[in-house]
């Protein structure tokens, strides 16, 4: 590469970073939200204390929030050390990590393929797509951008190892992957992704025996397996949906198609999408399965002519497997944030595939560049529009209920927000709606009890605390609230008897 080409490459890289910062800059005016930000930051004494030996010990051993990701905890602690509870600082860290990920993606694929324009297009599509909003604007999702950072670091270290193999470079790659796993368990699919990039763009399948390529990935696979077992143990309490395996697998095909729909037509994006449960039609599962199989067969059949199609498509599928619902953790179906790494594969297909379709002629390149500019402008506008909802928690929750109305989690969260701002009647309505949708929802019972207690309706409040404890005997907040209320007031009759 000539010095002129290098300068242009870095100019493009700086432009990608600048574009990312400009599009997402409004998040610096946002605060924290009630969903998960409290558990990660605002109500977590270990994190708020900043970097301390006690905090580091806790971060490395805790399964708090049913997940083991010590690097993410340490990242949040470091932010509190620097910014305290000023939300803009936490948002700034997330934004800088995301911009760094976009830059790394561009530089990596340019170095591996030599294709400057296609690499820049893929990086831009990844960086400013509306589905990035949740990962970047939600402080509790620091693990997305942080795991993305170490994912890119692992790929960069792997590329250096491929260029000049040595045990030191291999060890650095493994260490980067360890940090990646300690940021978010979703990255357990990386060993398979390394095989995919061995096929394209590294083209190692033509140079090295398969047993060597597979053997290189075994230590990565062992680390991924160990982290998966830890995650399954940690998240066992959250496995509340006991759907049949056949339904979980069938639903996974549908959810893959829903992700594709959100990526290529990002509309009605929301904080939480309710799982359809047993109401999903069989024909829909079969249609989704057929569609995914057809594309997979096409990717394999066209692998020699369009190798990026195979790598990009299976990158998308493989990286989604840990979060597609085969192991059902909660009541959600899909989540915008789960596309953070999977969508990169589709960006390759669009960037290299679009350039191939338009051809190398003058007119074809003009059409291609014009089309990409229009798509990026649409992405920037749509992302800014989606960021508008994140500017105010109430707006975000109400928008989510517009998209997913039968959503007890968001009704409960919105009720808490409204109660905190003195709108008790509206808050009570949302708590009651949450309980109508899920009568066993202990958090909603507890929150309704607090509201009734605030209004002086002590017998009703006690009844709600009892309901919360009946559905979740380990609900510490409900237990504490009930004990405090019984100490202050001794109601007559059985309603006030402590259990």
C-alpha positions as CSV (number, residue, x, y, z in Angstrom):
1,X,0.0,0.0,0.0
2,X,1.4,3.4,-1.0
3,X,1.7,6.3,1.5
4,X,-1.2,8.0,-0.3
5,X,-3.4,4.9,0.1
6,X,-2.5,4.7,3.8
7,X,-3.5,8.3,4.3
8,X,-6.8,7.7,2.5
9,X,-7.4,4.6,4.6
10,X,-6.9,6.5,7.8
11,X,-9.0,9.4,6.5
12,X,-11.9,6.9,5.9
13,X,-11.3,5.4,9.4
14,X,-11.5,8.8,11.0
15,X,-14.6,9.6,9.0
16,X,-16.3,6.4,10.2
17,X,-15.5,7.3,13.8
18,X,-16.8,10.9,13.3
19,X,-20.0,9.6,11.7
20,X,-20.6,7.3,14.6
21,X,-20.0,10.0,17.2
22,X,-22.2,12.6,15.3
23,X,-25.2,10.2,15.0
24,X,-25.1,9.0,18.6
25,X,-24.0,12.2,20.3
26,X,-27.5,13.0,21.7
27,X,-27.1,10.1,24.2
28,X,-24.8,12.2,26.3
29,X,-27.8,14.2,27.4
30,X,-29.6,11.0,28.6
31,X,-29.8,9.8,32.2
32,X,-30.1,6.3,33.6
33,X,-33.3,4.2,33.2
34,X,-35.1,2.1,35.8
35,X,-34.6,-1.2,34.0
36,X,-31.2,-2.8,34.9
37,X,-29.3,0.5,35.2
38,X,-30.1,0.4,38.9
39,X,-28.7,-3.1,39.3
40,X,-25.6,-2.2,37.3
41,X,-25.0,1.3,38.5
42,X,-27.4,3.5,40.6
43,X,-28.2,0.9,43.3
44,X,-25.1,-1.2,43.3
45,X,-22.7,-0.2,46.1
46,X,-19.8,-2.2,44.8
47,X,-19.9,-0.4,41.5
48,X,-20.5,3.0,43.0
49,X,-17.4,2.7,45.2
50,X,-15.2,2.7,42.1
51,X,-12.1,0.6,41.7
52,X,-11.5,-1.0,45.1
53,X,-10.0,-4.4,46.2
54,X,-13.3,-5.3,47.7
55,X,-15.1,-4.4,44.4
56,X,-12.6,-6.3,42.3
57,X,-13.0,-9.4,44.5
58,X,-16.8,-9.1,44.1
59,X,-16.6,-8.6,40.4
60,X,-14.4,-11.7,39.8
61,X,-16.6,-14.0,41.9
62,X,-20.1,-12.8,41.8
63,X,-23.0,-14.3,39.8
64,X,-25.1,-11.2,40.6
65,X,-27.8,-10.6,38.1
66,X,-27.4,-14.3,36.9
67,X,-24.3,-13.6,34.8
68,X,-20.6,-13.8,35.2
69,X,-18.9,-10.9,33.4
70,X,-16.2,-9.4,35.7
71,X,-14.7,-7.2,33.0
72,X,-18.1,-5.5,32.5
73,X,-18.4,-4.9,36.2
74,X,-14.9,-3.5,36.3
75,X,-15.7,-1.2,33.4
76,X,-18.7,0.2,35.2
77,X,-16.6,0.6,38.4
78,X,-14.0,2.6,36.4
79,X,-16.7,4.9,35.1
80,X,-17.9,5.5,38.6
81,X,-14.3,6.2,39.7
82,X,-14.0,8.8,37.0
83,X,-17.6,10.2,36.5
84,X,-19.4,9.2,39.7
85,X,-23.1,9.0,39.0
86,X,-23.0,11.5,36.2
87,X,-24.8,9.6,33.4
88,X,-23.2,11.4,30.6
89,X,-19.8,9.9,31.4
90,X,-21.1,6.4,31.4
91,X,-22.8,7.1,28.0
92,X,-19.6,8.6,26.7
93,X,-17.6,5.4,27.5
94,X,-20.2,3.3,25.7
95,X,-20.1,5.5,22.7
96,X,-16.3,5.6,22.4
97,X,-16.2,1.8,22.7
98,X,-18.8,1.5,19.9
99,X,-16.9,4.0,17.7
100,X,-13.7,2.0,18.3
101,X,-15.4,-1.2,17.3
102,X,-16.6,0.3,14.0
103,X,-13.0,1.5,13.3
104,X,-11.5,-1.9,14.1
105,X,-14.0,-3.6,11.9
106,X,-13.1,-1.4,9.0
107,X,-9.3,-1.7,9.5
108,X,-9.5,-5.5,10.0
109,X,-11.4,-6.3,6.9
110,X,-9.5,-3.8,4.8
111,X,-6.3,-5.6,5.9
112,X,-7.7,-9.1,5.3
113,X,-9.4,-8.3,1.9
114,X,-7.6,-5.3,0.5
115,X,-11.0,-3.9,-0.3
116,X,-11.2,-0.3,1.0
117,X,-14.7,0.7,-0.1
118,X,-16.5,-2.5,0.8
119,X,-14.8,-2.6,4.3
120,X,-15.9,1.0,4.9
121,X,-19.4,0.3,3.8
122,X,-19.7,-2.8,6.1
123,X,-18.3,-0.7,9.1
124,X,-20.7,2.1,8.5
125,X,-23.7,-0.1,8.2
126,X,-22.7,-1.8,11.5
127,X,-21.9,1.5,13.2
128,X,-25.1,3.6,12.6
129,X,-27.8,1.0,12.1
130,X,-30.9,1.7,14.3
131,X,-30.5,-1.7,16.0
132,X,-27.3,-0.3,17.6
133,X,-29.3,2.2,19.7
134,X,-30.1,-0.2,22.5
135,X,-26.6,-1.4,22.9
136,X,-25.1,2.1,22.9
137,X,-27.8,4.2,24.6
138,X,-28.5,1.7,27.5
139,X,-25.8,2.0,30.1
140,X,-26.6,-1.5,31.5
141,X,-25.8,-2.9,28.0
142,X,-22.1,-1.9,28.4
143,X,-21.4,-5.6,28.0
144,X,-22.5,-5.4,24.3
145,X,-20.0,-2.7,23.2
146,X,-17.3,-4.1,25.6
147,X,-17.6,-7.6,24.3
148,X,-17.6,-6.2,20.8
149,X,-14.3,-4.4,21.6
150,X,-12.6,-7.6,22.8
151,X,-14.2,-9.6,19.9
152,X,-12.4,-7.2,17.5
153,X,-9.2,-7.4,19.6
154,X,-9.4,-11.2,19.4
155,X,-9.8,-11.1,15.6
156,X,-7.0,-8.7,15.3
157,X,-4.7,-10.9,17.4
158,X,-5.8,-13.9,15.4
159,X,-4.9,-12.1,12.1
160,X,-1.4,-11.3,13.4
161,X,-1.0,-15.0,14.4
162,X,-2.1,-16.1,10.9
163,X,0.3,-13.7,9.3
164,X,3.3,-14.9,11.4
165,X,2.4,-18.0,13.5
166,X,4.0,-18.2,16.9
167,X,3.0,-19.5,20.3
168,X,3.2,-16.0,21.7
169,X,0.8,-14.6,19.2
170,X,-1.5,-17.5,19.7
171,X,-1.4,-16.9,23.5
172,X,-2.3,-13.3,23.0
173,X,-5.3,-14.3,20.9
174,X,-6.4,-16.7,23.6
175,X,-6.0,-14.0,26.3
176,X,-8.0,-11.5,24.3
177,X,-10.8,-14.2,24.0
178,X,-10.7,-14.7,27.8
179,X,-11.4,-11.0,28.3
180,X,-14.1,-11.3,25.7
181,X,-15.9,-14.1,27.5
182,X,-15.5,-12.1,30.8
183,X,-17.4,-9.3,29.1
184,X,-20.5,-11.2,27.8
185,X,-21.1,-14.9,27.5
186,X,-22.8,-14.5,24.1
187,X,-19.4,-14.6,22.4
188,X,-19.0,-18.4,23.0
189,X,-19.6,-18.7,19.2
190,X,-16.3,-17.1,18.3
191,X,-14.4,-20.4,17.7
192,X,-16.8,-21.2,14.8
193,X,-16.5,-17.6,13.5
194,X,-12.7,-18.1,13.4
195,X,-13.2,-21.1,11.1
196,X,-15.5,-19.0,9.0
197,X,-13.0,-16.2,8.5
198,X,-10.4,-18.9,7.8
199,X,-12.6,-19.7,4.7
200,X,-13.1,-16.1,3.8
201,X,-11.4,-13.7,3.7
202,X,-8.2,-15.4,5.0
203,X,-8.5,-18.4,2.5
204,X,-6.7,-20.7,4.9
205,X,-8.8,-23.7,3.8
206,X,-6.8,-23.8,0.6
207,X,-3.4,-23.7,2.5
208,X,-3.8,-25.7,5.6
209,X,-5.2,-29.2,6.4
210,X,-8.6,-29.2,8.1
211,X,-7.3,-31.0,11.1
212,X,-4.8,-28.2,11.7
213,X,-7.5,-25.5,11.4
214,X,-9.9,-27.3,13.7
215,X,-7.1,-28.2,16.1
216,X,-6.2,-24.5,16.5
217,X,-9.7,-23.8,17.7
218,X,-9.9,-26.5,20.3
219,X,-8.5,-24.3,23.2
220,X,-11.0,-21.6,22.2
221,X,-13.8,-24.1,22.2
222,X,-12.8,-25.4,25.7
223,X,-12.9,-21.8,27.0
224,X,-16.3,-21.3,25.4
225,X,-17.7,-24.5,26.9
226,X,-16.5,-23.7,30.4
227,X,-18.1,-20.2,30.2
228,X,-21.3,-21.7,28.8
229,X,-21.5,-24.1,31.8
230,X,-21.0,-21.2,34.3
231,X,-23.7,-19.2,32.5
232,X,-26.2,-22.0,32.6
233,X,-25.7,-22.5,36.3
234,X,-26.0,-18.7,36.9
235,X,-29.1,-18.3,34.9
236,X,-31.0,-21.4,36.0
237,X,-33.2,-19.3,38.3
238,X,-34.3,-17.3,35.3
239,X,-35.4,-20.3,33.2
240,X,-39.1,-19.6,34.0
241,X,-40.6,-20.7,30.7
242,X,-41.0,-24.5,30.4
243,X,-41.8,-24.7,26.7
244,X,-41.4,-28.0,24.9
245,X,-38.1,-28.4,23.1
246,X,-39.9,-28.7,19.8
247,X,-41.6,-25.4,20.3
248,X,-38.3,-23.7,21.4
249,X,-36.5,-24.9,18.3
250,X,-39.4,-23.9,16.0
251,X,-39.6,-20.5,17.7
252,X,-35.9,-20.0,17.1
253,X,-36.4,-20.3,13.3
254,X,-39.1,-17.6,13.5
255,X,-37.0,-15.4,15.7
256,X,-34.1,-15.6,13.2
257,X,-36.4,-14.4,10.5
258,X,-37.7,-11.6,12.8
259,X,-34.1,-10.5,13.3
260,X,-33.6,-10.4,9.5
261,X,-36.8,-8.3,9.2
262,X,-35.6,-5.9,11.9
263,X,-32.2,-5.6,10.2
264,X,-33.4,-4.9,6.7
265,X,-36.5,-2.9,7.7
266,X,-35.9,-1.5,11.2
267,X,-39.3,-0.4,12.4
268,X,-41.3,-0.7,15.6
269,X,-38.1,-1.1,17.6
270,X,-38.7,-1.5,21.3
271,X,-37.1,-2.2,24.7
272,X,-38.8,-5.6,25.2
273,X,-40.6,-7.9,22.8
274,X,-42.9,-10.4,24.5
275,X,-42.5,-14.1,23.8
276,X,-45.5,-15.6,22.0
277,X,-45.4,-18.7,24.1
278,X,-47.5,-21.5,22.7
279,X,-49.5,-19.2,20.4
280,X,-47.0,-19.4,17.6
281,X,-48.5,-21.2,14.6
282,X,-46.9,-24.3,13.3
283,X,-47.0,-23.1,9.7
284,X,-45.0,-20.0,10.6
285,X,-42.3,-22.2,12.2
286,X,-42.2,-24.4,9.2
287,X,-42.1,-21.5,6.7
288,X,-39.2,-19.8,8.7
289,X,-37.3,-23.1,8.8
290,X,-37.7,-23.6,5.0
291,X,-36.6,-20.0,4.4
292,X,-33.5,-20.3,6.5
293,X,-32.5,-23.7,5.0
294,X,-33.0,-22.3,1.5
295,X,-30.6,-19.4,2.1
296,X,-28.1,-21.7,3.8
297,X,-28.1,-24.1,0.8
298,X,-27.6,-21.1,-1.5
299,X,-24.7,-19.9,0.6
300,X,-23.0,-23.3,0.5
301,X,-23.7,-23.7,-3.2
302,X,-22.3,-20.3,-4.2
303,X,-19.4,-20.5,-1.8
304,X,-16.7,-20.5,-4.5
305,X,-18.1,-17.6,-6.5
306,X,-19.3,-15.6,-3.5
307,X,-17.3,-16.8,-0.4
308,X,-18.4,-13.7,1.6
309,X,-22.0,-15.0,1.3
310,X,-21.1,-18.2,3.2
311,X,-19.0,-16.5,5.9
312,X,-21.5,-13.6,6.4
313,X,-24.6,-15.8,6.5
314,X,-23.3,-18.4,8.9
315,X,-21.6,-15.7,11.0
316,X,-25.2,-14.3,11.5
317,X,-26.7,-17.7,12.3
318,X,-24.0,-19.0,14.6
319,X,-23.6,-15.8,16.7
320,X,-27.4,-15.8,17.3
321,X,-27.5,-19.3,18.6
322,X,-26.7,-18.5,22.3
323,X,-29.6,-16.0,22.5
324,X,-32.2,-17.4,20.1
325,X,-34.3,-19.0,22.8
326,X,-33.5,-22.7,22.6
327,X,-32.5,-22.3,26.2
328,X,-35.3,-20.1,27.4
329,X,-34.1,-17.6,30.0
330,X,-36.9,-15.0,30.2
331,X,-40.2,-13.9,28.7
332,X,-38.7,-12.1,25.8
333,X,-38.6,-13.3,22.2
334,X,-35.9,-11.2,20.5
335,X,-33.9,-8.1,21.6
336,X,-32.4,-5.4,19.5
337,X,-29.1,-5.6,21.4
338,X,-28.6,-9.2,20.5
339,X,-27.9,-8.2,16.9
340,X,-24.7,-6.3,17.9
341,X,-22.3,-9.0,16.7
342,X,-24.5,-11.1,14.4
343,X,-25.4,-8.2,12.1
344,X,-21.7,-7.8,11.1
345,X,-22.0,-11.0,9.0
346,X,-24.9,-9.5,7.0
347,X,-23.0,-6.3,6.6
348,X,-20.4,-8.3,4.7
349,X,-23.0,-9.7,2.4
350,X,-24.5,-6.3,1.6
351,X,-21.1,-4.6,1.1
352,X,-19.4,-7.2,-1.0
353,X,-22.6,-8.5,-2.6
354,X,-23.8,-5.1,-3.6
355,X,-20.5,-4.2,-5.2
356,X,-20.5,-7.5,-7.1
357,X,-24.1,-7.1,-8.4
358,X,-23.5,-3.5,-9.6
359,X,-20.2,-4.6,-11.3
360,X,-17.1,-2.6,-11.9
361,X,-18.4,-0.4,-14.7
362,X,-18.6,3.3,-14.3
363,X,-22.4,3.4,-14.2
364,X,-22.5,0.3,-11.9
365,X,-20.2,1.9,-9.4
366,X,-22.2,5.1,-9.5
367,X,-25.4,3.3,-8.8
368,X,-23.7,1.3,-6.0
369,X,-22.3,4.5,-4.3
370,X,-25.5,6.4,-4.7
371,X,-27.5,3.5,-3.2
372,X,-25.1,3.1,-0.3
373,X,-25.2,6.9,0.5
374,X,-29.0,6.7,0.5
375,X,-29.1,3.7,2.8
376,X,-26.6,5.3,5.2
377,X,-28.6,8.5,5.3
378,X,-31.7,6.4,6.0
379,X,-29.9,4.6,8.8
380,X,-28.7,7.8,10.3
381,X,-32.1,9.3,10.3
382,X,-33.8,6.2,11.7
383,X,-31.2,5.9,14.4
384,X,-31.6,9.5,15.5
385,X,-35.4,8.9,15.5
386,X,-35.0,5.9,17.7
387,X,-32.6,7.8,20.0
388,X,-35.4,10.3,20.6
389,X,-37.3,7.6,22.6
390,X,-34.3,7.0,24.8
391,X,-34.1,10.7,25.7
392,X,-36.8,10.3,28.3
393,X,-37.6,7.0,30.2
394,X,-41.4,7.6,30.2
395,X,-41.3,8.1,26.4
396,X,-39.3,4.9,26.0
397,X,-41.6,2.8,28.2
398,X,-44.8,4.2,26.5
399,X,-43.3,3.5,23.1
400,X,-42.5,0.0,24.1
401,X,-46.1,-0.6,25.2
402,X,-47.3,0.8,21.8
403,X,-45.2,-1.8,20.0
404,X,-45.7,-4.7,22.6
405,X,-48.8,-3.9,24.6
406,X,-49.2,-7.2,26.5
407,X,-46.0,-6.6,28.3
408,X,-46.1,-6.9,32.1
409,X,-42.4,-6.1,32.6
410,X,-42.7,-2.6,31.0
411,X,-46.1,-1.9,32.7
412,X,-44.4,-2.6,36.0
413,X,-41.4,-0.4,35.2
414,X,-43.6,2.4,33.9
415,X,-45.7,2.2,37.1
416,X,-42.5,2.6,39.2
417,X,-41.5,5.7,37.1
418,X,-44.9,7.3,37.4
419,X,-45.2,6.6,41.2
420,X,-41.8,8.2,41.6
421,X,-43.1,11.3,39.8
422,X,-46.3,11.5,41.9
423,X,-48.7,10.2,39.3
424,X,-50.2,7.6,41.6
425,X,-53.4,6.8,39.8
426,X,-51.7,6.1,36.5
427,X,-49.0,4.1,38.3
428,X,-51.6,1.9,40.0
429,X,-53.3,1.3,36.7
430,X,-50.0,0.0,35.2
431,X,-49.3,-2.2,38.3
432,X,-52.8,-3.7,38.0
433,X,-52.4,-4.3,34.3
434,X,-49.1,-6.0,34.9
435,X,-50.8,-8.3,37.4
436,X,-53.7,-8.9,35.0
437,X,-51.2,-10.1,32.4
438,X,-49.2,-12.2,34.9
439,X,-50.9,-12.7,38.3
440,X,-47.8,-14.3,39.8
441,X,-45.6,-11.3,39.1
442,X,-44.0,-10.7,42.6
443,X,-42.3,-7.4,41.7
444,X,-45.6,-5.9,40.6
445,X,-47.4,-7.1,43.8
446,X,-44.6,-5.5,45.9
447,X,-44.7,-2.2,44.0
448,X,-48.5,-2.1,44.2
449,X,-48.2,-2.8,47.9
450,X,-45.8,0.2,48.3
451,X,-48.2,2.4,46.5
452,X,-51.2,1.3,48.6
453,X,-49.1,1.8,51.8
454,X,-48.2,5.3,50.6
455,X,-51.9,6.0,50.3
456,X,-52.6,4.7,53.8
457,X,-54.4,1.5,52.6
458,X,-52.5,-0.7,55.0
459,X,-54.6,-3.9,54.9
460,X,-54.5,-3.8,51.0
461,X,-50.8,-3.2,51.1
462,X,-50.2,-6.1,53.4
463,X,-52.3,-8.4,51.2
464,X,-50.1,-7.4,48.2
465,X,-46.9,-8.1,50.1
466,X,-48.2,-11.5,51.1
467,X,-49.1,-12.2,47.4
468,X,-45.5,-11.3,46.4
469,X,-44.0,-13.6,49.0
470,X,-46.5,-16.4,48.1
471,X,-45.2,-16.2,44.5
472,X,-41.6,-15.6,45.4
473,X,-40.7,-16.6,49.0
474,X,-37.2,-15.1,48.5
475,X,-38.4,-11.7,47.5
476,X,-36.3,-9.7,50.0
477,X,-37.9,-6.3,49.2
478,X,-41.5,-7.6,49.8
479,X,-40.3,-9.3,53.0
480,X,-38.7,-6.1,54.3
481,X,-41.6,-4.0,53.3
482,X,-44.1,-6.3,55.0
483,X,-42.0,-6.4,58.2
484,X,-41.6,-2.7,58.3
485,X,-45.3,-2.1,57.8
486,X,-46.3,-4.7,60.5
487,X,-44.0,-3.0,63.0
488,X,-45.6,0.4,62.4
489,X,-49.2,-0.8,62.3
490,X,-50.9,-3.7,63.9
491,X,-54.0,-4.4,61.8
492,X,-56.8,-6.4,63.3
493,X,-57.8,-9.8,62.0
494,X,-55.9,-12.4,60.0
495,X,-54.8,-9.9,57.3
496,X,-52.0,-8.6,59.4
497,X,-50.6,-11.8,60.7
498,X,-47.0,-12.2,59.8
499,X,-46.0,-15.4,58.0
